[in-house]
Amino acid sequence: MSAKLRLYILVVLIMGLGIGLILYKHFALGFPLSPDDKKSVWTIEARIDFIARGDPVIVSFALPPQTPNVVFMEEDFASPGYGFSELTSPTGRRAQWSKRTASGAQTAYYRLSMYETDQFVQSQTAANLPAEPEKPEFDGVLKTAAITLLDQVRSKSANTEIFTRELIKTLNSDTPDQNQRLLLNDQSSEDYKTDLIINLLALEGISAHIVRGLYLNEGRRRQSLANFVEVYIGGQWLLFNQNSGESGKPENFLIWQRGDQSLLDVIGGKNSKISFSILKSTQSTRNLAVRDSISKQAGLIDFSIYSLPIEQQNAFKMILLLPIGALIVVIMRLLVGIRTSGTFMPILIALALIQTTLLTGIIIFLTVVGTGLLIRSYLSRLNLLFVARISAVIIVVIAIMASISIISNKLGLDQAMTVTFFPMIILSWTIERMSVLWEEDGPREVFIQGGGSLLTAVIAYLFMTNRTIEYLTFNFPELMLVNLALILILGQYTGYRLSELYRFHALERRNVSGKR
């Protein structure tokens, strides 16, 4: 196997691993690709009021089911003096408050903070396959009216979904006929209408059950649950609005309970009622995803930067930008053909520019390096050894930095005081290298490499300070693998650089003119 083939296989593996981890975090863990991605967080408070009779009191309340597309951030239960337990049954979760003796007005609270994800959820699972519907028993006249109504709806329906929709629309008609009025029996209760729709569907042999849910409207108080009908059609459960016949779950609608079990049971009390209050807030999707992944102890998050202390996380925000700077240096040197003073010098200058701001950093860099070159030229006349000379340059650079900081402080220039962010050793080495380059190749080469280093650093600075890139490098450190794969590919490039194409462009024009 040739070295080039081994390199290509390595690049594909590294690139595939990096992109795969990024896609996993995005689709499976919910990490957004944009720093501005936000989600609506809903805080729902259920208040239960009743009058206790002095006997032992037991309050049982249905809790919303936990589904993959809904994340419960916090659940709080409160009722002074009551014992509490959360029960799980085949019909769903229930909260239970209990007290040995109680009398008078009583109140219990349940508070939920949640948000919806974009995860797709299959409607039908093996756990919720329906049983054969039991045929309801209607009185003689009601049975005749029900059969007649079903015959009318069936004649206008091609399948079960259309049949259900037409049945609901017929029952909610503004001009009901005699059969509809007889079945509705002047009942305005939503529960009665729900039971009637389910019984009529059962008479047709269609499985259905009640679904109670809450419309998530901001700032709503004293809100109650809305009834829907869920029908088993084509191997899955389909939700229908019992007042309009529209199918599917409405937007911003939280399913609270499925099935005909009671929403609230109060033993030892009377006049019980429940009301809901809703509050909406907006939070960063990234913060929500991190919090949810940590609570679920996701392996990719549990062994990641998020497990480090905050101080070290802040340090890694800067460190993880270095691969971006390295990629910029590779592109500028190998593809564009810009000569720089070393490989790491432009990256370190870019890091210093991030701390000092662009214009201030450039001025400080030119001042320190220019002054250092003048002093280095004087030291070269003293015939010092290399170690002593570079050590002397380091001390001089420190003195220059201290002088700039002191003078800027006296002048009230706060930005110039950030000169200490420049790496002194690298500046000293740059001054030494440029001095040697000046002596060997002349000032032109010094300006070319020094200007190339500064230009590359400025371009790297612009990329490294981009808000989206900062966000992606920290929250998707797997991008380092993608960067590594790109650098390995660029390392094989042996073609013309852009600067060479420009240099040979005049020669190409002369050749074309000569042929003519």
Kinemage of the C-alpha trace (Angstrom):
@kinemage 1
@onewidth
@group {chain A} dominant
@subgroup {mainchain}
@vectorlist {calphas} color= white
{ca met a 1} P 0.000 0.000 0.000
{ca ser a 2} L 1.480 3.340 -1.048
{ca ala a 3} L 2.040 6.185 1.412
{ca lys a 4} L -0.441 8.393 -0.469
{ca leu a 5} L -3.176 5.748 -0.239
{ca arg a 6} L -2.532 5.285 3.486
{ca leu a 7} L -2.802 9.048 3.904
{ca tyr a 8} L -6.120 9.185 2.047
{ca ile a 9} L -7.537 6.344 4.149
{ca leu a 10} L -6.398 8.109 7.326
{ca val a 11} L -7.945 11.400 6.166
{ca val a 12} L -11.283 9.713 5.372
{ca leu a 13} L -11.358 8.000 8.787
{ca ile a 14} L -10.497 11.184 10.688
{ca met a 15} L -12.913 13.303 8.653
{ca gly a 16} L -15.705 10.720 8.996
{ca leu a 17} L -15.195 10.435 12.766
{ca gly a 18} L -15.230 14.210 13.232
{ca ile a 19} L -18.322 14.805 11.073
{ca gly a 20} L -20.076 11.791 12.624
{ca leu a 21} L -19.581 13.087 16.164
{ca ile a 22} L -20.796 16.542 15.133
{ca leu a 23} L -23.954 15.112 13.546
{ca tyr a 24} L -24.575 12.913 16.598
{ca lys a 25} L -24.374 15.876 18.962
{ca his a 26} L -26.652 17.909 16.696
{ca phe a 27} L -29.384 15.374 15.945
{ca ala a 28} L -29.242 13.021 18.948
{ca leu a 29} L -28.260 15.397 21.764
{ca gly a 30} L -29.908 18.515 20.321
{ca phe a 31} L -26.863 20.815 20.106
{ca pro a 32} L -27.666 23.657 17.680
{ca leu a 33} L -25.246 24.706 14.946
{ca ser a 34} L -25.949 28.400 15.510
{ca pro a 35} L -25.121 30.390 18.668
{ca asp a 36} L -28.355 32.379 18.283
{ca asp a 37} L -30.636 29.323 18.347
{ca lys a 38} L -33.148 29.690 21.188
{ca lys a 39} L -36.113 27.710 22.482
{ca ser a 40} L -39.272 28.596 24.341
{ca val a 41} L -39.302 27.235 27.884
{ca trp a 42} L -42.779 26.874 29.365
{ca thr a 43} L -43.462 26.951 33.080
{ca ile a 44} L -46.832 25.397 33.879
{ca glu a 45} L -48.384 25.595 37.327
{ca ala a 46} L -51.354 23.409 38.223
{ca arg a 47} L -53.340 24.530 41.257
{ca ile a 48} L -55.681 22.091 42.999
{ca asp a 49} L -58.280 23.572 45.357
{ca phe a 50} L -60.768 21.596 47.473
{ca ile a 51} L -62.594 21.618 50.804
{ca ala a 52} L -61.400 18.972 53.270
{ca arg a 53} L -63.997 17.360 55.552
{ca gly a 54} L -61.703 16.513 58.474
{ca asp a 55} L -61.215 12.886 57.404
{ca pro a 56} L -57.963 11.465 56.016
{ca val a 57} L -57.317 13.179 52.694
{ca ile a 58} L -55.814 11.567 49.591
{ca val a 59} L -55.389 13.648 46.423
{ca ser a 60} L -54.429 11.839 43.204
{ca phe a 61} L -53.532 13.903 40.143
{ca ala a 62} L -52.503 12.743 36.658
{ca leu a 63} L -49.063 13.943 35.511
{ca pro a 64} L -48.072 14.528 31.882
{ca pro a 65} L -46.227 11.643 30.166
{ca gln a 66} L -42.526 11.986 29.413
{ca thr a 67} L -42.000 11.648 25.662
{ca pro a 68} L -38.788 11.928 23.560
{ca asn a 69} L -39.841 15.218 21.959
{ca val a 70} L -40.577 16.928 25.307
{ca val a 71} L -37.849 17.589 27.883
{ca phe a 72} L -38.899 18.106 31.503
{ca met a 73} L -36.391 20.449 33.129
{ca glu a 74} L -37.898 20.663 36.604
{ca glu a 75} L -40.911 19.264 38.421
{ca asp a 76} L -41.937 20.684 41.788
{ca phe a 77} L -44.712 19.510 44.109
{ca ala a 78} L -45.921 21.600 47.045
{ca ser a 79} L -48.627 21.351 49.666
{ca pro a 80} L -47.811 22.340 53.274
{ca gly a 81} L -48.255 19.550 55.794
{ca tyr a 82} L -49.001 16.851 53.204
{ca gly a 83} L -46.995 13.761 52.446
{ca phe a 84} L -46.174 13.252 48.789
{ca ser a 85} L -45.302 10.369 46.477
{ca glu a 86} L -45.116 9.890 42.723
{ca leu a 87} L -46.783 6.733 41.444
{ca thr a 88} L -46.332 4.943 38.130
{ca ser a 89} L -49.076 2.771 36.676
{ca pro a 90} L -49.901 1.292 33.249
{ca thr a 91} L -52.118 4.308 32.621
{ca gly a 92} L -49.351 6.833 33.359
{ca arg a 93} L -47.733 8.822 36.151
{ca arg a 94} L -49.744 10.228 39.045
{ca ala a 95} L -48.933 12.538 41.949
{ca gln a 96} L -50.420 11.656 45.328
{ca trp a 97} L -50.738 13.960 48.350
{ca ser a 98} L -51.985 12.561 51.655
{ca lys a 99} L -52.740 13.804 55.162
{ca arg a 100} L -54.185 12.132 58.259
{ca thr a 101} L -56.615 14.931 59.139
{ca ala a 102} L -57.478 18.158 57.339
{ca ser a 103} L -60.441 20.510 57.262
{ca gly a 104} L -61.387 23.653 55.414
{ca ala a 105} L -59.914 25.063 52.205
{ca gln a 106} L -56.860 23.185 50.948
{ca thr a 107} L -54.472 23.849 48.064
{ca ala a 108} L -51.853 21.709 46.337
{ca tyr a 109} L -49.450 22.817 43.604
{ca tyr a 110} L -47.623 21.104 40.768
{ca arg a 111} L -45.113 23.079 38.695
{ca leu a 112} L -43.418 21.913 35.507
{ca ser a 113} L -40.714 23.581 33.378
{ca met a 114} L -40.385 22.020 29.927
{ca tyr a 115} L -39.504 22.634 26.310
{ca glu a 116} L -40.086 20.811 23.052
{ca thr a 117} L -37.345 19.364 20.862
{ca asp a 118} L -37.298 18.759 17.123
{ca gln a 119} L -36.889 15.006 17.579
{ca phe a 120} L -39.252 12.868 15.510
{ca val a 121} L -41.450 10.544 17.541
{ca gln a 122} L -43.177 7.511 16.100
{ca ser a 123} L -46.844 7.642 17.052
{ca gln a 124} L -47.475 3.914 17.415
{ca thr a 125} L -45.537 1.528 19.633
{ca ala a 126} L -46.157 -2.020 20.776
{ca ala a 127} L -47.050 -0.751 24.244
{ca asn a 128} L -50.112 1.214 23.091
{ca leu a 129} L -51.746 -1.177 20.646
{ca pro a 130} L -55.505 -0.925 21.153
{ca ala a 131} L -57.851 -3.634 22.367
{ca glu a 132} L -60.949 -4.499 20.378
{ca pro a 133} L -63.469 -1.705 21.065
{ca glu a 134} L -66.489 -2.677 23.109
{ca lys a 135} L -69.805 -1.944 21.459
{ca pro a 136} L -71.625 0.736 23.481
{ca glu a 137} L -75.214 0.303 24.511
{ca phe a 138} L -77.636 3.024 23.367
{ca asp a 139} L -81.301 3.299 24.250
{ca gly a 140} L -83.706 2.328 21.472
{ca val a 141} L -84.265 5.792 20.029
{ca leu a 142} L -80.615 6.859 20.511
{ca lys a 143} L -79.383 3.662 18.846
{ca thr a 144} L -81.536 4.320 15.786
{ca ala a 145} L -80.266 7.914 15.624
{ca ala a 146} L -76.645 6.742 15.998
{ca ile a 147} L -76.932 4.122 13.231
{ca thr a 148} L -78.628 6.599 10.911
{ca leu a 149} L -75.928 9.205 11.567
{ca leu a 150} L -73.129 6.686 11.001
{ca asp a 151} L -74.732 5.591 7.715
{ca gln a 152} L -74.815 9.199 6.528
{ca val a 153} L -71.166 9.784 7.442
{ca arg a 154} L -70.034 6.454 5.964
{ca ser a 155} L -71.572 7.288 2.609
{ca lys a 156} L -69.332 10.393 2.399
{ca ser a 157} L -66.120 8.698 3.599
{ca ala a 158} L -63.448 6.708 1.766
{ca asn a 159} L -61.338 5.611 4.742
{ca thr a 160} L -61.194 5.698 8.533
{ca glu a 161} L -59.452 9.063 8.763
{ca ile a 162} L -62.006 10.787 6.537
{ca phe a 163} L -64.823 8.991 8.385
{ca thr a 164} L -63.601 10.314 11.744
{ca arg a 165} L -63.194 13.842 10.422
{ca glu a 166} L -66.658 13.853 8.813
{ca leu a 167} L -68.254 12.447 11.979
{ca ile a 168} L -66.772 15.232 14.118
{ca lys a 169} L -67.758 17.914 11.606
{ca thr a 170} L -71.291 16.545 11.420
{ca leu a 171} L -71.714 16.582 15.195
{ca asn a 172} L -70.428 20.193 15.306
{ca ser a 173} L -72.641 21.384 12.443
{ca asp a 174} L -74.262 24.793 12.857
{ca thr a 175} L -77.515 23.367 11.486
{ca pro a 176} L -77.898 19.958 13.177
{ca asp a 177} L -80.634 17.606 12.036
{ca gln a 178} L -82.973 15.662 14.310
{ca asn a 179} L -80.537 12.767 14.807
{ca gln a 180} L -77.699 15.073 15.802
{ca arg a 181} L -79.864 17.000 18.261
{ca leu a 182} L -81.121 13.767 19.752
{ca leu a 183} L -77.612 12.385 20.281
{ca leu a 184} L -76.208 15.628 21.641
{ca asn a 185} L -79.238 15.927 23.921
{ca asp a 186} L -78.601 19.647 24.408
{ca gln a 187} L -75.427 18.769 26.304
{ca ser a 188} L -72.790 21.521 26.209
{ca ser a 189} L -70.193 19.587 28.219
{ca glu a 190} L -66.931 18.882 26.416
{ca asp a 191} L -66.632 15.553 28.250
{ca tyr a 192} L -70.059 14.477 27.013
{ca lys a 193} L -69.124 15.305 23.410
{ca thr a 194} L -65.849 13.380 23.748
{ca asp a 195} L -67.616 10.301 25.121
{ca leu a 196} L -70.231 10.502 22.337
{ca ile a 197} L -67.563 10.601 19.577
{ca ile a 198} L -65.676 7.671 21.131
{ca asn a 199} L -68.886 5.623 21.492
{ca leu a 200} L -69.972 6.307 17.915
{ca leu a 201} L -66.525 5.269 16.652
{ca ala a 202} L -66.691 2.114 18.789
{ca leu a 203} L -70.097 1.317 17.283
{ca glu a 204} L -68.337 1.467 13.903
{ca gly a 205} L -65.555 -0.826 15.219
{ca ile a 206} L -62.910 1.918 15.450
{ca ser a 207} L -60.696 2.136 18.543
{ca ala a 208} L -60.414 5.580 20.145
{ca his a 209} L -59.772 7.179 23.504
{ca ile a 210} L -59.765 10.596 25.108
{ca val a 211} L -56.664 12.790 25.239
{ca arg a 212} L -56.456 15.790 27.523
{ca gly a 213} L -53.973 18.528 26.732
{ca leu a 214} L -52.985 22.094 27.447
{ca tyr a 215} L -52.571 24.901 24.937
{ca leu a 216} L -49.304 26.680 25.740
{ca asn a 217} L -50.308 30.325 25.514
{ca glu a 218} L -48.095 32.869 27.234
{ca gly a 219} L -49.493 34.626 30.282
{ca arg a 220} L -52.654 32.517 30.536
{ca arg a 221} L -54.192 32.069 33.972
{ca arg a 222} L -57.044 29.891 35.178
{ca gln a 223} L -56.779 27.770 32.037
{ca ser a 224} L -58.295 24.289 31.784
{ca leu a 225} L -57.369 21.212 29.764
{ca ala a 226} L -58.819 20.727 26.285
{ca asn a 227} L -60.294 17.406 25.165
{ca phe a 228} L -59.115 15.671 21.994
{ca val a 229} L -59.928 12.294 20.503
{ca glu a 230} L -57.109 9.925 19.537
{ca val a 231} L -58.080 7.297 16.949
{ca tyr a 232} L -56.171 4.171 15.925
{ca ile a 233} L -55.800 4.387 12.135
{ca gly a 234} L -53.461 2.449 9.889
{ca gly a 235} L -51.227 1.123 12.662
{ca gln a 236} L -50.809 4.407 14.547
{ca trp a 237} L -52.701 6.745 16.822
{ca leu a 238} L -53.920 9.967 15.189
{ca leu a 239} L -55.114 12.974 17.182
{ca phe a 240} L -58.331 14.802 16.223
{ca asn a 241} L -59.737 18.091 17.443
{ca gln a 242} L -63.224 17.188 18.633
{ca asn a 243} L -64.575 20.646 17.765
{ca ser a 244} L -63.190 21.069 14.245
{ca gly a 245} L -62.172 17.602 13.037
{ca glu a 246} L -58.604 18.727 12.246
{ca ser a 247} L -56.039 15.947 12.643
{ca gly a 248} L -52.570 16.117 14.160
{ca lys a 249} L -51.178 17.676 17.320
{ca pro a 250} L -51.551 21.450 17.323
{ca glu a 251} L -48.501 23.664 17.703
{ca asn a 252} L -47.571 24.512 21.310
{ca phe a 253} L -49.866 21.852 22.688
{ca leu a 254} L -48.805 19.655 25.618
{ca ile a 255} L -50.497 16.274 25.895
{ca trp a 256} L -51.282 15.866 29.589
{ca gln a 257} L -53.181 12.596 29.797
{ca arg a 258} L -54.270 9.709 27.588
{ca gly a 259} L -57.125 7.356 28.368
{ca asp a 260} L -60.338 7.562 30.351
{ca gln a 261} L -58.795 7.529 33.823
{ca ser a 262} L -59.796 10.533 35.899
{ca leu a 263} L -57.605 13.615 35.885
{ca leu a 264} L -58.141 14.363 39.588
{ca asp a 265} L -59.395 12.206 42.467
{ca val a 266} L -59.942 13.649 45.948
{ca ile a 267} L -60.798 11.334 48.833
{ca gly a 268} L -61.899 13.092 52.017
{ca gly a 269} L -62.732 16.351 50.263
{ca lys a 270} L -65.367 18.079 48.143
{ca asn a 271} L -65.758 20.891 45.614
{ca ser a 272} L -62.398 20.061 44.042
{ca lys a 273} L -61.237 22.054 41.049
{ca ile a 274} L -58.029 22.464 39.108
{ca ser a 275} L -56.668 25.377 37.098
{ca phe a 276} L -53.477 25.982 35.117
{ca ser a 277} L -51.258 29.048 34.779
{ca ile a 278} L -48.634 29.312 32.037
{ca leu a 279} L -45.486 31.437 31.762
{ca lys a 280} L -43.118 31.540 28.782
{ca ser a 281} L -39.392 32.340 28.760
{ca thr a 282} L -36.658 32.064 26.117
{ca gln a 283} L -33.352 30.288 26.735
{ca ser a 284} L -30.337 29.292 24.667
{ca thr a 285} L -30.841 25.934 22.947
{ca arg a 286} L -27.184 25.108 23.587
{ca asn a 287} L -27.549 25.601 27.360
{ca leu a 288} L -30.678 23.468 27.390
{ca ala a 289} L -28.961 20.703 25.410
{ca val a 290} L -25.936 20.701 27.744
{ca arg a 291} L -28.166 20.574 30.798
{ca asp a 292} L -30.283 17.749 29.413
{ca ser a 293} L -27.245 15.726 28.288
{ca ile a 294} L -25.549 16.092 31.680
{ca ser a 295} L -28.723 15.018 33.494
{ca lys a 296} L -28.952 11.951 31.243
{ca gln a 297} L -25.214 11.313 31.759
{ca ala a 298} L -24.589 11.080 28.022
{ca gly a 299} L -21.129 9.581 27.544
{ca leu a 300} L -20.002 12.115 24.937
{ca ile a 301} L -20.858 14.964 27.336
{ca asp a 302} L -19.874 13.280 30.613
{ca phe a 303} L -16.295 12.883 29.322
{ca ser a 304} L -15.993 16.267 27.637
{ca ile a 305} L -14.985 19.861 28.266
{ca tyr a 306} L -18.330 20.471 29.989
{ca ser a 307} L -17.202 18.234 32.864
{ca leu a 308} L -14.300 20.600 33.646
{ca pro a 309} L -14.503 23.518 36.106
{ca ile a 310} L -15.693 26.803 34.628
{ca glu a 311} L -12.232 28.384 34.853
{ca gln a 312} L -10.697 25.631 32.750
{ca gln a 313} L -13.606 25.734 30.307
{ca asn a 314} L -12.884 29.425 29.711
{ca ala a 315} L -9.242 28.581 29.034
{ca phe a 316} L -10.229 25.945 26.491
{ca lys a 317} L -12.397 28.459 24.651
{ca met a 318} L -9.148 30.131 23.601
{ca ile a 319} L -7.120 26.940 23.146
{ca leu a 320} L -9.703 25.376 20.817
{ca leu a 321} L -9.314 28.346 18.452
{ca leu a 322} L -5.692 27.406 17.738
{ca pro a 323} L -6.574 24.729 15.115
{ca ile a 324} L -8.473 27.405 13.167
{ca gly a 325} L -5.395 29.622 13.228
{ca ala a 326} L -3.205 26.684 12.169
{ca leu a 327} L -5.492 25.965 9.206
{ca ile a 328} L -5.332 29.622 8.130
{ca val a 329} L -1.508 29.559 8.289
{ca val a 330} L -1.402 26.364 6.175
{ca ile a 331} L -3.744 27.856 3.576
{ca met a 332} L -1.846 31.155 3.412
{ca arg a 333} L 1.570 29.483 3.085
{ca leu a 334} L 0.787 26.476 0.880
{ca leu a 335} L -2.023 27.791 -1.331
{ca val a 336} L -1.557 31.562 -1.362
{ca gly a 337} L 2.235 31.494 -1.037
{ca ile a 338} L 2.669 34.167 1.634
{ca arg a 339} L 5.960 33.865 3.520
{ca thr a 340} L 5.780 34.197 7.296
{ca ser a 341} L 8.295 34.357 10.125
{ca gly a 342} L 7.821 30.768 11.302
{ca thr a 343} L 4.641 28.729 11.561
{ca phe a 344} L 3.408 29.509 15.065
{ca met a 345} L 4.260 33.206 15.112
{ca pro a 346} L 1.119 34.301 13.172
{ca ile a 347} L -1.113 32.151 15.428
{ca leu a 348} L 0.350 33.627 18.604
{ca ile a 349} L 0.060 37.144 17.216
{ca ala a 350} L -3.590 36.426 16.387
{ca leu a 351} L -4.189 35.263 19.982
{ca ala a 352} L -2.593 38.464 21.265
{ca leu a 353} L -4.739 40.546 18.903
{ca ile a 354} L -7.859 38.877 20.358
{ca gln a 355} L -6.877 40.186 23.796
{ca thr a 356} L -5.724 43.653 22.709
{ca thr a 357} L -8.198 44.361 19.848
{ca leu a 358} L -7.018 44.579 16.255
{ca leu a 359} L -5.787 48.162 15.798
{ca thr a 360} L -4.201 48.463 19.255
{ca gly a 361} L -2.484 45.100 18.872
{ca ile a 362} L -0.978 45.953 15.483
{ca ile a 363} L 0.397 49.250 16.818
{ca ile a 364} L 1.905 47.521 19.868
{ca phe a 365} L 3.410 44.738 17.749
{ca leu a 366} L 5.038 47.146 15.279
{ca thr a 367} L 6.321 49.336 18.125
{ca val a 368} L 7.881 46.495 20.110
{ca val a 369} L 9.399 44.714 17.094
{ca gly a 370} L 10.663 47.938 15.492
{ca thr a 371} L 12.276 49.140 18.717
{ca gly a 372} L 13.682 45.673 19.362
{ca leu a 373} L 15.276 45.552 15.904
{ca leu a 374} L 17.054 48.851 16.528
{ca ile a 375} L 18.429 47.641 19.849
{ca arg a 376} L 19.329 44.236 18.366
{ca ser a 377} L 21.363 45.953 15.633
{ca tyr a 378} L 23.354 47.717 18.339
{ca leu a 379} L 23.914 44.480 20.305
{ca ser a 380} L 25.234 42.777 17.165
{ca arg a 381} L 28.194 45.216 17.185
{ca leu a 382} L 29.220 43.985 20.653
{ca asn a 383} L 30.083 40.507 19.264
{ca leu a 384} L 27.986 38.656 21.881
{ca leu a 385} L 27.372 34.930 21.765
{ca phe a 386} L 23.951 33.776 20.557
{ca val a 387} L 22.633 32.731 24.014
{ca ala a 388} L 23.675 35.974 25.636
{ca arg a 389} L 22.312 37.997 22.725
{ca ile a 390} L 18.844 36.388 22.753
{ca ser a 391} L 18.703 36.699 26.565
{ca ala a 392} L 19.534 40.368 26.296
{ca val a 393} L 16.807 40.835 23.679
{ca ile a 394} L 14.260 39.187 26.034
{ca ile a 395} L 15.148 41.657 28.786
{ca val a 396} L 14.908 44.547 26.342
{ca val a 397} L 11.471 43.370 25.145
{ca ile a 398} L 10.253 43.194 28.750
{ca ala a 399} L 11.555 46.716 29.357
{ca ile a 400} L 9.778 47.978 26.225
{ca met a 401} L 6.510 46.354 27.283
{ca ala a 402} L 6.749 47.774 30.781
{ca ser a 403} L 7.492 51.237 29.369
{ca ile a 404} L 4.487 51.113 27.029
{ca ser a 405} L 2.211 50.008 29.879
{ca ile a 406} L 3.436 52.738 32.249
{ca ile a 407} L 3.221 55.507 29.651
{ca ser a 408} L -0.245 54.386 28.470
{ca asn a 409} L -1.425 54.321 32.086
{ca lys a 410} L -0.266 57.892 32.618
{ca leu a 411} L -1.980 58.958 29.388
{ca gly a 412} L -5.186 57.092 30.302
{ca leu a 413} L -4.952 54.699 27.341
{ca asp a 414} L -6.379 51.525 28.853
{ca gln a 415} L -6.193 49.462 25.662
{ca ala a 416} L -2.431 49.934 25.332
{ca met a 417} L -1.957 48.431 28.816
{ca thr a 418} L -2.860 45.019 27.348
{ca val a 419} L 0.628 44.849 25.781
{ca thr a 420} L 1.490 42.089 28.292
{ca phe a 421} L -0.710 39.660 26.354
{ca phe a 422} L 1.940 39.471 23.635
{ca pro a 423} L 4.223 36.435 24.157
{ca met a 424} L 7.575 37.909 25.148
{ca ile a 425} L 9.683 34.891 24.188
{ca ile a 426} L 8.162 34.769 20.697
{ca leu a 427} L 8.621 38.513 20.224
{ca ser a 428} L 12.235 38.228 21.320
{ca trp a 429} L 12.839 35.309 18.977
{ca thr a 430} L 11.137 37.183 16.133
{ca ile a 431} L 13.347 40.196 16.697
{ca glu a 432} L 16.424 37.973 16.705
{ca arg a 433} L 15.321 36.081 13.593
{ca met a 434} L 14.466 39.245 11.679
{ca ser a 435} L 17.821 40.741 12.637
{ca val a 436} L 19.662 37.712 11.268
{ca leu a 437} L 17.443 37.805 8.180
{ca trp a 438} L 18.286 41.496 7.741
{ca glu a 439} L 21.974 40.740 7.824
{ca glu a 440} L 21.777 37.729 5.463
{ca asp a 441} L 19.041 38.657 2.966
{ca gly a 442} L 18.527 42.369 3.481
{ca pro a 443} L 15.631 44.539 4.705
{ca arg a 444} L 13.332 43.536 1.807
{ca glu a 445} L 13.049 39.960 3.042
{ca val a 446} L 12.443 41.202 6.585
{ca phe a 447} L 9.506 43.305 5.424
{ca ile a 448} L 8.124 40.433 3.303
{ca gln a 449} L 8.190 37.870 6.127
{ca gly a 450} L 7.203 40.345 8.831
{ca gly a 451} L 4.355 41.714 6.735
{ca gly a 452} L 3.281 38.195 5.772
{ca ser a 453} L 3.218 37.143 9.430
{ca leu a 454} L 1.137 40.175 10.390
{ca leu a 455} L -1.259 39.749 7.440
{ca thr a 456} L -1.750 36.062 8.223
{ca ala a 457} L -2.291 36.902 11.886
{ca val a 458} L -4.925 39.506 11.004
{ca ile a 459} L -6.805 37.020 8.765
{ca ala a 460} L -6.592 34.363 11.499
{ca tyr a 461} L -7.834 36.970 14.001
{ca leu a 462} L -10.885 37.730 11.854
{ca phe a 463} L -11.790 34.042 11.691
{ca met a 464} L -11.011 33.301 15.346
{ca thr a 465} L -13.141 36.214 16.573
{ca asn a 466} L -16.115 35.248 14.418
{ca arg a 467} L -18.963 34.510 16.831
{ca thr a 468} L -20.161 31.420 14.983
{ca ile a 469} L -16.661 29.942 14.735
{ca glu a 470} L -16.026 30.600 18.437
{ca tyr a 471} L -19.276 28.838 19.256
{ca leu a 472} L -18.627 25.840 16.990
{ca thr a 473} L -15.032 25.261 18.122
{ca phe a 474} L -16.010 25.179 21.802
{ca asn a 475} L -19.259 23.246 21.568
{ca phe a 476} L -18.105 20.931 18.778
{ca pro a 477} L -14.420 20.230 19.592
{ca glu a 478} L -14.735 17.377 17.084
{ca leu a 479} L -14.052 20.076 14.491
{ca met a 480} L -10.373 19.599 15.383
{ca leu a 481} L -10.534 16.246 13.595
{ca val a 482} L -11.985 17.933 10.503
{ca asn a 483} L -9.241 20.578 10.694
{ca leu a 484} L -6.611 17.867 11.022
{ca ala a 485} L -7.946 16.020 7.976
{ca leu a 486} L -7.927 19.234 5.897
{ca ile a 487} L -4.353 20.050 6.949
{ca leu a 488} L -3.218 16.519 6.038
{ca ile a 489} L -4.796 16.892 2.598
{ca leu a 490} L -3.232 20.331 2.087
{ca gly a 491} L 0.128 18.879 3.109
{ca gln a 492} L 0.103 16.856 -0.122
{ca tyr a 493} L -0.374 19.911 -2.328
{ca thr a 494} L 2.612 20.546 -4.622
{ca gly a 495} L 1.009 22.711 -7.292
{ca tyr a 496} L 1.354 26.408 -8.021
{ca arg a 497} L 0.558 28.908 -5.310
{ca leu a 498} L -1.582 31.950 -6.045
{ca ser a 499} L 1.402 34.257 -5.683
{ca glu a 500} L 3.340 32.191 -8.230
{ca leu a 501} L 0.457 32.279 -10.685
{ca tyr a 502} L 0.456 36.057 -10.415
{ca arg a 503} L 4.253 36.204 -10.813
{ca phe a 504} L 4.239 34.018 -13.942
{ca his a 505} L 1.188 35.725 -15.422
{ca ala a 506} L 3.337 38.360 -17.200
{ca leu a 507} L 5.593 35.614 -18.662
{ca glu a 508} L 2.543 33.773 -19.974
{ca arg a 509} L 1.304 36.922 -21.714
{ca arg a 510} L 4.714 37.423 -23.369
{ca asn a 511} L 4.689 33.822 -24.613
{ca val a 512} L 1.222 34.273 -26.067
{ca ser a 513} L 2.298 37.530 -27.771
{ca gly a 514} L 5.439 35.830 -29.168
{ca lys a 515} L 3.404 33.026 -30.735
{ca arg a 516} L 1.285 35.548 -32.528
